[in-house]
Amino acid sequence: MKRIILQTLMGVCQATVLVAALGFGVAANANEGGFPLDKVPDRVSSNASLQNGAKIFVNYCLNCHAASSMRYNRLRDIGLTDQQIKDNLILNDAKVGDLMTTSMTPKEGKAFFGKNPPDLSVEARALGTDWLYTYFRTFYKDDTTQTGWNNLVYPSVGMPHVLWQLQGERAAKFEEHKDPHDEGRMEKVFVGFEQLTPGTMKPQEYDDNIADLVAFMSWMAEPVQLERKRLGVIVLLFLAIFTILAWRLNKAYWKDIH
């Protein structure tokens, strides 16, 4: 609790400085020079969404990617019991108190994908939730790549589309337009997707599940974030009340002094 309060106070003290210095720079940088990002629905406060996201994560992500900063038993914080975690979310011989690691070695990862798949513990904080939400929804078939897949957010990505059975196979349609900065140069502009084979989920259902997955990854990156934000509001309210009391006390102290 002391650590959470300390983080909260540090965050409150830094927030004003960061906002004043950066403005909307973070959002601008996230989109600068790349594919436009979609806004992810905010579901971090919903245990039902986090539980569904955890299920998708362990079934589709944990085979190759580790989350070595997270223990299975921390999932109690999103409303799961140890038995539920053991029965539904542990797919190997790990124990409830173990870290969420993968059996794939770095050497195997490099051989399969060209480099070892990154640990996903804090990927939501490193890349941003909008980036992840758009990334998982913009895979398309591309026979020119090693995996047979490509991505609009991360071109030439080494990761295959592990969720293709849910979303189905899609092709990306591009048109050639003149480069607005160089009329003598043509550029490929994305204009939409063509559904090649149906998935087990409808488009909106798939988007909803991806929102849950990203919510879980966001929570996993900082499990205390909801408590931190709650304490932040309390601290700001305390400072506001203290400021009013201090101002009234100062006025009362100096009222007879001219």
Sequence and secondary structure as in RCSB ss.txt:
>XXXX:A:sequence
MKRIILQTLMGVCQATVLVAALGFGVAANANEGGFPLDKVPDRVSSNASLQNGAKIFVNYCLNCHAASSMRYNRL
RDIGLTDQQIKDNLILNDAKVGDLMTTSMTPKEGKAFFGKNPPDLSVEARALGTDWLYTYFRTFYKDDTTQTGWN
NLVYPSVGMPHVLWQLQGERAAKFEEHKDPHDEGRMEKVFVGFEQLTPGTMKPQEYDDNIADLVAFMSWMAEPVQ
LERKRLGVIVLLFLAIFTILAWRLNKAYWKDIH
>XXXX:A:secstr
 HHHHHHHHHHHHHHHHHHHHHTTHHHHHHHTTS         TT HHHHHHHHHHIIIIITTT  EEEEEGGGG
GGGT  HHHHHHHT  SS  TTSEE  SS HHHHHHHHSS     TTHHHHH HHHHHHHTT EEE TTSSSSEE
ESSSTT SS  TTHHHHEEEEEEEEEEEETTEEEEEEEEEEEEEEEEE SS HHHHHHHHHHHHHHHHHHH TTH
HHHHHHHHHHHHHHHHHHHHHHHHHHHHHTT  
